[in-house]
């Protein structure tokens, strides 16, 4: 029989001495054990403190190294900077129909040999040559451009910083063509990082893969590789622009203007000259470093504050006011100058090519007659000041008829009241000089005494000293010059836009419950068109796609056939969002502060609605847009504030899927997806310091 062991009650000692001995021994054991436990706890606590201190030191060190990357980039790797010596010559033939052998004459030099003026593009490059429409020059042509992308040290406003430039000049070259032309741009990527180019506002009907949007229509062009973008300009005219669409890279210098002429454009006989004026905020650090700090835990969506602003890549900063961590030399910097012969009218095409800031602009003592917005010709409407948000374009006619002066200030002020820290902007206003002159005049000239006389600067005053407090679009009196009534809608999709704090205290932008995380090695277009993705013969029904895409990491909205679609976006964020739709223009049906009243939905007038491709969604406001899904492809819809887009405020529209699923994509473009350096320079390459939840999906895990 199995015995059972039972725990006895407390044992009773037989003698008192024995009892006392046992008690003393027990007490000694207890003290010894307590001391041992205390020592173990102290050691564990000490190890924990050491680990925490080590983690803190590593984090601070990595952050410091990244935030000072650009300075190290200049000092340690200056021998790798490709900077032309002497006078720079563009490396492309803007209107050539032949590929020419290319010799850029570039040599590696040290920072001590740097000549600040060599990278600045000649202002005359942005003066347009409008064609005289005859039977001979309306025939379609092929316009070829050859661009070399490289890392360059430059100081547009006097402060030296690393930049990424096209043909070593800043800003980028003008693309000028006629409607129905074919534009062919060959990119040779000699920069350290990958890249891509988006042609902002162009339709790319039938060639969606040329849209240049990484993670949506293509994989990036790796360092050392080349790619040729080719697209036609059928059905479009007006003012557009191009820029890198690889993370925040375009703010480092990869952007420029694109203009399409057409005999169909109304009012082209009303002005004598036609020229580009690009406005943008400017940072003294690489955008990637700014992005790292912006995306860090507990960032609370505090966008990086610009260090200043430029007009056509020019400004002059006072070096004595610049942080000593930067190198500053303003001896060869200059303000932009615009030449307008007196007694005649002139077209100025304003483009906000910036990253974050909306501008309020005005020309002293002149009215601005707005005739175009985002490639749509408008019935003329006069303003003293214009608001222009990121990626928007406005053309204005200026009458050079003032008799009070011959030079005037063009003022562009960042609306810093929309920044998280308005007072942090040292110089929110940038100026250019508008001179009543038929041609550029030398800034200096010799005198009898041998000294130099500088041309006079304006002494004019602004229209008023009031400063805009709200970031929003111009009022609703802008209407198309050629009536384009909006169609009756077939469907309505509702989007809620906001920023949320999630895992790791990370602030990300959301449309409904979706925050976009790019898959740079498997773009959305590839997933619906390549056989290797096993695309089903019958794609899922209209609406948000769930089978091929994880909707939480990137909403893809599928629309079958040709339909008129309404997007209603309510903004639950205090910041504004310049919303851009790729491949389409849309009617702005309604917008404003507060939230849209659906009882008004069926009563919105269909006539007189502005048609454009980028619209401002006000802070705590709404916008209702309508577009036609007649352009097949995978099209990004996103906030054009680069910080917000990288934080996930992006989605995609999949239109005409019955056509797209049978496409064959260019083999060289698809080949980039498996290139080992396709994601070089992307935020996620610092994987040791980035939590898994923080990263985009680059197929590298």
PAGUSE-178889 format. One line per 8 residues: number of its first residue (from 1); for each residue x, y, z of C-alpha. Coordinates in Angstrom, 2 decimals, padded with zeros to 5 digits, m for minus. Example, Ala and Ser with C-alpha at 12.3 -4.5 7.8 and 13.67 -1.06 7.14 Angstrom:
1	012.30:m004.50:007.80  013.67:m001.06:007.14
***
This chain:
1	000.00:000.00:000.00  001.39:003.30:m000.96  002.38:005.48:001.94  001.21:009.07:002.17  003.51:011.76:003.43  001.86:014.56:005.32  003.37:017.83:006.38  003.34:017.92:010.16
9	002.43:020.98:012.15  005.27:023.08:013.51  007.80:020.78:015.18  008.06:021.16:018.98  011.64:021.10:020.39  012.18:018.84:023.39  014.36:021.24:025.37  014.33:024.98:026.03
17	018.05:025.38:025.18  017.46:023.56:021.99  014.54:025.86:021.24  016.59:029.00:021.83  019.43:027.62:019.70  017.07:026.84:016.88  015.54:030.33:017.10  018.94:032.06:016.99
25	020.03:029.91:014.08  016.79:030.65:012.24  017.14:034.37:012.89  020.71:034.29:011.60  019.58:032.43:008.49  016.79:035.00:007.96  019.23:037.90:008.27  021.66:036.22:005.92
33	018.94:035.52:003.38  017.62:039.09:003.63  021.09:040.49:003.07  021.58:038.16:000.11  018.25:039.21:m001.39  019.16:042.85:m000.84  022.50:042.38:m002.57  020.83:040.66:m005.53
41	018.25:043.44:m005.82  020.97:046.09:m005.67  022.92:044.32:m008.40  019.81:043.95:m010.56  018.91:047.60:m010.05  022.48:048.63:m010.87  022.41:046.57:m014.07  019.05:048.11:m015.05
49	020.36:051.64:m014.50  023.46:050.84:m016.56  021.29:049.44:m019.38  019.01:052.48:m019.32  021.99:054.84:m019.35  023.58:052.92:m022.23  020.32:052.99:m024.22  019.98:056.73:m023.58
57	023.56:057.41:m024.63  023.10:055.35:m027.83  019.84:057.13:m028.67  021.31:060.60:m028.05  024.44:059.72:m030.01  022.50:058.40:m033.02  020.20:061.42:m032.97  023.14:063.82:m032.74
65	024.95:062.06:m035.56  021.88:062.22:m037.79  021.04:065.83:m037.05  024.62:066.80:m037.82  024.86:064.51:m040.85  024.84:067.35:m043.31  027.80:069.07:m041.65  029.77:065.84:m041.62
73	028.65:065.30:m045.20  030.25:068.60:m046.16  033.47:068.29:m044.18  034.25:064.60:m044.35  033.05:063.79:m047.87  033.76:067.06:m049.63  036.01:065.25:m052.08  032.93:063.50:m053.42
81	031.07:066.71:m054.22  030.71:067.16:m057.96  030.82:070.91:m058.51  031.50:072.62:m061.82  034.31:075.16:m061.79  033.74:078.46:m063.48  030.61:079.12:m065.52  028.16:076.22:m065.54
89	026.48:075.14:m068.75  023.24:073.12:m068.70  023.85:069.52:m069.68  020.73:069.21:m071.82  019.52:070.57:m075.10  016.05:071.73:m074.22  014.59:071.43:m077.69  016.79:068.85:m079.32
97	015.31:065.87:m081.10  018.55:063.88:m080.93  020.54:062.29:m078.15  023.96:063.95:m078.00  027.15:062.61:m076.47  027.41:064.03:m073.00  030.49:065.46:m071.32  029.69:067.39:m068.19
105	033.20:068.64:m067.42  032.73:067.83:m063.72  035.66:067.46:m061.39  035.85:066.68:m057.70  037.05:069.60:m055.58  037.34:070.35:m051.90  035.11:072.74:m050.00  037.89:075.31:m049.95
113	037.65:075.51:m053.75  033.90:075.97:m053.74  032.63:078.87:m055.88  029.13:079.77:m054.73  027.92:081.33:m057.98  028.50:078.26:m060.16  025.37:076.36:m059.15  022.90:079.25:m059.58
121	020.74:078.94:m062.66  020.63:082.01:m064.88  017.35:083.85:m064.31  016.87:084.19:m068.06  016.30:080.41:m068.19  012.85:081.05:m066.70  011.77:083.56:m069.34  009.48:081.72:m071.75
129	009.48:081.77:m075.52  005.81:081.58:m076.42  005.39:080.32:m080.00  003.64:082.28:m082.71  000.95:079.89:m083.77  001.24:079.11:m087.46  000.66:075.95:m089.42  004.34:075.06:m089.21
137	004.88:075.09:m085.46  001.77:073.34:m084.20  003.00:069.96:m085.38  003.84:067.70:m082.42  007.52:067.41:m081.58  009.65:065.32:m079.27  011.40:067.38:m076.61  014.41:065.60:m075.15
145	016.21:066.40:m071.91  019.27:064.78:m070.36  019.59:065.14:m066.60  022.43:064.05:m064.34  021.49:063.85:m060.65  024.35:064.49:m058.23  025.20:065.60:m054.70  026.40:069.21:m054.56
153	027.37:071.64:m051.80  025.60:074.96:m052.33  024.48:078.10:m050.52  021.35:079.54:m052.18  020.89:082.15:m049.44  024.47:082.19:m048.17  024.26:079.21:m045.82  026.20:076.20:m047.07
161	024.32:072.92:m047.14  024.39:069.59:m049.02  021.91:069.53:m051.91  020.84:067.13:m054.65  020.70:068.89:m058.02  019.93:068.38:m061.69  022.96:069.06:m063.90  024.60:070.75:m060.89
169	022.33:073.78:m061.07  019.58:075.12:m058.86  016.66:075.29:m059.28  015.98:072.68:m061.95  015.76:073.40:m065.69  012.60:074.60:m067.41  010.67:072.06:m069.48  008.84:074.04:m072.16
177	006.71:072.37:m074.81  003.47:072.58:m076.78  000.27:070.64:m076.39  000.49:067.20:m078.06  004.30:067.16:m077.83  006.15:064.12:m076.47  008.50:064.89:m073.59  011.40:062.51:m073.03
185	013.60:062.99:m069.95  016.56:060.67:m069.36  017.71:060.47:m065.74  021.28:059.43:m064.91  021.40:058.98:m061.16  024.93:059.76:m060.00  023.78:060.75:m056.51  024.36:058.73:m053.37
193	020.67:057.92:m052.95  017.86:056.52:m055.06  015.36:058.87:m056.71  012.28:059.21:m058.95  010.49:062.05:m060.74  006.82:063.02:m060.74  005.34:065.37:m063.35  002.89:067.29:m061.22
201	m000.50:067.83:m062.82  000.08:065.79:m065.97  m002.46:063.12:m066.92  m000.21:060.32:m068.28  m003.29:058.79:m069.88  m002.29:055.29:m070.94  001.15:055.51:m069.30  000.43:055.53:m065.57
209	003.86:053.96:m064.88  005.47:057.26:m065.94  003.84:059.13:m063.02  006.99:058.60:m060.95  005.44:057.93:m057.54  007.55:055.51:m055.52  005.58:052.79:m053.81  002.57:053.40:m056.05
217	003.65:053.42:m059.71  007.34:052.50:m059.57  010.33:051.39:m057.58  013.02:054.07:m057.11  015.85:054.60:m059.60  018.88:053.24:m057.73  022.23:055.07:m057.52  024.29:054.43:m060.63
225	021.26:053.56:m062.77  019.42:055.43:m065.53  015.82:055.64:m066.66  013.94:057.54:m069.37  010.53:059.03:m068.62  008.39:059.59:m071.72  004.92:061.11:m071.79  002.70:063.17:m074.06
233	000.93:066.42:m073.27  m002.31:065.79:m075.13  m005.30:067.71:m073.80  m003.32:069.99:m071.48  m001.86:073.49:m071.37  m000.75:075.88:m068.66  001.66:075.87:m065.71  002.92:072.67:m064.10
241	006.08:071.49:m062.38  008.12:068.39:m061.67  009.83:067.08:m058.56  011.35:064.01:m057.00  008.72:061.73:m055.46  011.11:059.79:m053.26  010.41:060.58:m049.60  011.12:064.29:m048.86
249	013.98:064.44:m051.36  012.66:067.19:m053.64  013.13:069.78:m050.90  016.89:069.19:m051.25  016.85:070.68:m054.76  015.14:068.27:m057.18  012.34:070.37:m058.67  011.65:072.75:m061.55
257	008.93:074.28:m063.77  007.06:072.69:m066.67  004.99:074.82:m069.07  002.75:073.67:m071.92  001.75:076.18:m074.61  m001.35:075.77:m076.75  m003.28:077.81:m079.30  m006.37:076.76:m077.36
265	m005.34:078.71:m074.26  m007.36:081.94:m074.05  m005.82:085.37:m073.50  m002.26:084.66:m074.65  m002.28:087.87:m076.70  m002.77:090.04:m073.60  000.84:090.13:m072.37  004.26:090.97:m073.79
273	006.50:088.76:m071.62  005.95:085.46:m069.87  008.12:084.15:m067.01  008.32:081.73:m064.09  008.41:082.76:m060.41  008.97:079.85:m058.02  008.41:080.35:m054.29  009.49:077.93:m051.62
281	010.44:077.50:m048.02  014.07:076.60:m047.46  015.89:074.48:m044.88  019.59:074.59:m044.03  019.71:070.85:m043.31  019.04:067.76:m045.40  015.34:066.97:m045.39  016.07:063.41:m044.29
289	017.53:064.67:m041.02  014.48:066.85:m040.46  012.24:063.88:m041.21  014.01:061.75:m038.61  013.28:064.32:m035.89  009.72:064.93:m037.10  008.85:061.23:m037.09  010.43:060.54:m033.69
297	008.26:059.33:m030.78  006.30:062.07:m029.00  006.74:064.33:m032.03  003.08:065.44:m031.79  003.07:066.30:m035.53  005.30:069.34:m035.02  006.43:070.00:m038.59  010.02:071.23:m039.11
305	010.07:075.03:m039.20  011.70:076.45:m042.36  014.91:078.43:m041.92  013.82:080.91:m044.56  012.44:081.18:m048.09  013.67:081.63:m051.67  012.33:083.07:m054.92  013.68:081.27:m057.99
313	016.35:079.80:m055.72  017.63:083.16:m054.46  017.77:085.17:m051.25  020.38:086.90:m049.09  020.76:086.04:m045.41  022.75:088.03:m042.87  025.51:085.62:m041.87  025.91:087.27:m038.45
321	022.45:086.00:m037.50  023.05:082.40:m038.62  023.77:079.60:m036.15  027.53:079.04:m035.91  027.14:075.35:m036.70  026.61:076.37:m040.35  029.10:077.79:m042.82  027.78:081.06:m044.25
329	029.11:083.19:m047.10  026.70:085.65:m048.72  029.20:087.58:m050.85  027.84:086.12:m054.09  024.21:085.65:m053.11  021.54:087.81:m054.66  017.84:088.53:m054.78  015.77:087.32:m057.71
337	015.12:089.99:m060.33  012.19:090.15:m062.74  012.31:092.43:m065.77  009.10:093.92:m067.18  009.24:096.65:m069.84  007.18:099.66:m068.77  003.96:100.54:m070.54  003.01:096.91:m071.27
345	001.48:093.85:m069.60  003.34:090.76:m068.40  002.45:087.24:m067.30  004.02:085.89:m064.10  003.52:082.19:m063.41  003.76:081.63:m059.65  004.53:078.10:m058.42  004.83:077.08:m054.77
353	007.52:074.40:m055.00  008.02:074.24:m051.24  007.69:071.54:m048.60  005.40:073.01:m045.98  004.61:076.74:m046.05  001.72:078.50:m047.72  002.69:081.95:m049.00  000.89:085.26:m049.18
361	002.34:087.27:m052.06  001.88:090.72:m053.53  003.61:093.23:m055.80  003.86:096.76:m054.40  001.62:099.25:m056.21  000.34:096.68:m058.72  m002.83:094.62:m058.93  m002.49:090.93:m059.75
369	m005.01:089.79:m062.37  m005.37:086.03:m061.92  m005.87:084.20:m065.24  m004.87:080.59:m064.44  m004.91:078.11:m061.57  m003.21:074.71:m061.83  m003.40:074.59:m065.63  m007.01:075.84:m065.87
377	m007.58:079.15:m067.68  m009.71:081.48:m065.54  m011.99:084.43:m066.10  m009.75:087.36:m065.01  m010.07:088.37:m061.37  m007.94:091.03:m059.60  m006.28:090.78:m056.20  m003.75:092.79:m054.23
385	m002.53:089.66:m052.43  m002.63:085.98:m053.31  m002.52:082.92:m051.08  m000.68:080.04:m052.74  m000.27:076.72:m050.97  002.31:073.99:m051.59  002.17:072.60:m055.17  m000.39:075.17:m056.38
393	000.14:077.45:m059.39  m001.37:080.81:m060.32  m000.69:082.89:m063.41  m001.27:086.62:m063.12  m001.09:089.57:m065.50  000.75:092.63:m064.22  000.43:096.00:m065.95  003.77:097.86:m065.80
401	002.17:101.31:m065.84  003.08:102.81:m062.47  004.62:106.30:m062.61  005.86:106.46:m059.01  008.96:104.31:m059.42  010.83:102.02:m061.80  011.63:099.22:m059.34  009.20:097.51:m056.95
409	009.25:094.86:m054.25  007.62:091.52:m054.94  006.92:090.21:m051.44  006.22:086.59:m050.55  005.59:085.85:m046.88  005.21:082.43:m045.35  001.96:082.33:m043.36  003.78:081.34:m040.19
417	000.62:081.57:m038.08  m000.09:078.09:m039.48  003.16:076.71:m038.03  003.36:074.85:m034.73  005.78:077.55:m033.53  005.05:080.78:m035.47  007.75:082.81:m033.73  010.46:080.27:m034.62
425	010.76:081.63:m038.18  013.62:084.13:m038.27  012.68:085.65:m041.64  009.21:084.67:m042.90  009.34:087.11:m045.84  011.43:086.82:m048.99  011.57:089.49:m051.69  012.40:089.85:m055.37
433	012.98:093.02:m057.35  010.66:093.83:m060.27  012.31:096.35:m062.58  010.73:098.28:m065.43  013.36:097.20:m067.92  013.28:095.32:m071.20  016.25:093.10:m070.36  018.47:092.16:m067.42
441	020.80:094.95:m066.38  024.20:094.43:m064.76  024.01:094.71:m061.00  027.20:096.80:m060.86  029.06:099.13:m063.18  032.42:100.96:m063.04  032.45:104.68:m062.26  034.96:107.43:m063.03
449	036.49:107.05:m059.58  036.93:103.33:m060.07  034.30:102.37:m057.46  031.18:100.34:m058.17  027.61:101.63:m058.22  024.91:099.13:m057.27  021.55:099.37:m059.00  018.97:100.90:m056.68
457	016.72:098.71:m054.57  013.02:099.48:m054.34  011.67:101.87:m051.72  008.04:100.96:m052.35  005.58:099.98:m049.65  003.19:097.00:m049.51  m000.52:097.42:m050.11  m001.16:096.93:m046.40
465	000.59:095.53:m043.37  m002.08:092.98:m042.47  m000.79:089.43:m042.19  m002.84:086.37:m043.11  m003.76:084.28:m040.08  m005.45:081.30:m041.78  m004.05:078.96:m044.42  m006.75:078.64:m047.06
473	m007.30:079.08:m050.78  m008.39:082.26:m052.54  m012.06:083.11:m052.25  m014.63:081.47:m054.50  m014.81:084.04:m057.29  m012.29:082.14:m059.44  m014.15:080.52:m062.36  m012.93:078.76:m065.52
481	m012.69:081.00:m068.58  m014.18:078.17:m070.64  m017.34:076.88:m068.92  m016.86:073.36:m067.54  m019.97:072.43:m065.52  m019.46:069.56:m063.12  m021.22:066.27:m063.94  m023.83:064.67:m061.73
489	m022.06:062.35:m059.27  m022.35:058.56:m059.48  m020.87:057.81:m056.07  m019.65:059.51:m052.91  m016.79:058.39:m050.67  m016.24:059.90:m047.24  m012.77:060.39:m045.75  m011.84:061.53:m042.26
497	m008.41:063.14:m042.13  m006.53:063.35:m038.85  m003.30:062.61:m036.99  m003.25:059.96:m034.29  m000.73:058.92:m031.66  m000.20:055.16:m031.87  002.41:052.58:m030.91  005.75:053.91:m029.70
505	004.08:057.33:m029.24  004.34:057.86:m033.00  002.18:060.50:m034.67  000.86:059.38:m038.05  m001.57:060.78:m040.60  m004.75:058.84:m041.31  m007.54:058.67:m043.85  m010.24:056.92:m041.84
513	m008.34:054.00:m040.24  m005.60:053.85:m042.88  m002.08:055.31:m042.74  m000.01:054.79:m045.89  003.21:052.80:m045.56  005.00:052.56:m048.90  006.22:049.22:m050.13  009.10:050.51:m052.24
521	009.90:047.09:m053.69  006.35:046.11:m054.60  004.43:049.22:m055.73  000.65:049.20:m055.80  000.54:049.28:m059.61  002.76:046.20:m059.82  000.41:044.29:m057.55  m002.54:044.73:m059.90
529	m000.71:044.28:m063.20  002.17:041.80:m062.82  001.53:038.06:m063.22  003.91:037.21:m060.38  001.39:038.78:m058.03  m001.26:036.27:m059.15  m003.86:038.93:m059.82  m007.30:037.28:m059.85
537	m009.24:037.42:m063.12  m012.10:039.13:m061.32  m010.86:041.80:m058.93  m012.82:042.46:m055.76  m015.86:044.77:m055.92  m015.71:048.57:m055.96  m014.65:050.34:m052.81  m011.74:049.79:m050.44
545	m009.61:046.83:m051.57  m008.78:044.22:m048.92  m007.60:041.13:m050.84  m004.48:042.54:m052.53  m003.80:045.31:m050.02  m003.69:045.74:m046.27  m006.12:048.65:m045.92  m004.66:049.63:m042.55
553	m001.28:050.24:m044.18  m002.57:051.93:m047.30  m006.10:052.46:m048.53  m006.68:051.65:m052.21  m010.08:052.75:m053.49  m011.22:050.85:m056.58  m013.67:052.35:m059.09  m014.88:050.35:m062.10
561	m015.53:051.97:m065.48  m015.96:055.70:m066.10  m017.83:057.41:m063.29  m018.17:060.82:m061.65  m016.83:060.33:m058.13  m017.15:062.65:m055.13  m014.61:062.66:m052.31  m015.73:064.44:m049.15
569	m012.91:065.01:m046.66  m013.45:066.29:m043.14  m010.28:067.47:m041.42  m010.04:066.70:m037.71  m006.55:068.21:m037.57  m005.77:071.84:m036.72  m003.30:072.05:m039.61  m004.22:072.63:m043.25
577	m003.52:070.08:m045.99  m002.85:070.92:m049.67  m004.55:067.87:m051.19  m003.31:066.69:m054.59  m004.80:064.04:m056.88  m002.45:062.51:m059.44  m003.53:061.96:m063.06  m006.69:064.07:m062.84
585	m008.16:067.50:m062.36  m011.20:067.89:m060.15  m014.04:070.30:m059.56  m013.91:072.00:m056.15  m017.59:071.66:m055.27  m017.45:073.06:m051.73  m014.92:073.93:m049.03  m014.68:075.88:m045.81
593	m014.35:075.81:m042.03  m016.29:073.41:m039.86  m017.79:070.24:m041.27  m019.91:069.71:m044.34  m023.69:069.74:m043.96  m024.94:066.79:m045.99  m028.37:068.38:m046.32  m026.72:070.79:m048.81
601	m025.20:068.02:m050.91  m027.82:067.89:m053.68  m028.15:071.67:m053.88  m024.56:072.52:m054.83  m024.43:074.39:m058.18  m022.71:072.46:m060.94  m021.69:075.55:m062.91  m018.87:077.95:m062.11
609	m016.86:075.46:m060.03  m013.08:075.89:m060.06  m011.17:073.03:m061.73  m007.66:072.27:m060.45  m005.38:069.48:m059.15  m004.37:070.78:m055.68  m006.81:072.22:m053.14  m006.39:073.40:m049.55
617	m008.23:071.46:m046.87  m008.41:073.98:m044.04  m007.62:073.13:m040.43  m010.83:071.77:m038.85  m012.46:072.28:m042.24  m013.81:070.30:m045.18  m013.52:070.02:m048.94  m015.74:068.25:m051.47
625	m014.15:067.44:m054.84  m015.56:065.71:m057.94  m013.59:064.00:m060.71  m014.15:061.59:m063.60  m012.42:058.21:m063.56  m011.60:058.20:m067.27  m007.84:057.78:m066.78  m006.77:054.17:m066.08
633	m004.16:053.58:m063.44  m003.12:053.64:m059.81  m003.22:057.30:m058.74  m001.97:058.79:m055.48  m004.18:061.14:m053.49  m002.22:062.81:m050.71  m001.35:065.86:m048.71  001.44:067.73:m050.50
641	002.95:068.90:m047.23  005.95:066.55:m047.50  006.08:065.89:m043.75  002.40:064.88:m043.64  002.74:062.65:m046.72  005.67:060.81:m045.15  003.67:060.44:m041.94  001.07:058.46:m043.91
649	m001.50:061.02:m045.13  m001.83:059.33:m048.49  m004.05:056.83:m050.28  m004.49:055.55:m053.83  m007.32:055.46:m056.37  m007.44:052.46:m058.70  m009.35:053.48:m061.84  m010.37:051.54:m064.96
657	m009.11:048.24:m063.49  m010.46:046.35:m066.49  m007.73:048.03:m068.56  m004.91:048.13:m066.02  m004.86:044.43:m065.20  m003.80:043.64:m068.78  m000.91:046.12:m068.89  002.71:045.05:m069.35
665	005.01:047.33:m067.37  008.47:048.37:m068.68  010.98:045.67:m067.80  013.71:048.12:m066.73  011.33:049.87:m064.33  010.22:046.56:m062.85  013.87:045.50:m062.60  014.63:048.33:m060.18
673	012.44:046.58:m057.60  015.01:043.82:m057.08  018.03:046.11:m057.22  019.99:045.95:m053.94  020.26:049.76:m053.76  016.71:050.65:m054.78  015.87:052.05:m051.35  019.19:053.80:m050.64
681	018.60:057.02:m048.74  015.14:056.10:m047.61  014.24:056.73:m044.01  014.09:053.03:m043.19  017.75:052.33:m043.86  018.56:053.27:m040.24  016.84:050.11:m039.06  018.80:049.75:m035.83
689	017.15:052.85:m034.39  013.68:052.51:m035.94  011.06:050.30:m034.29  009.37:047.77:m036.59  006.01:049.54:m036.27  007.62:052.78:m037.44  008.96:051.49:m040.73  007.51:051.45:m044.20
697	007.12:048.06:m045.87  010.11:047.77:m048.17  010.17:044.01:m048.49  013.41:043.82:m046.54  012.28:042.24:m043.29
***
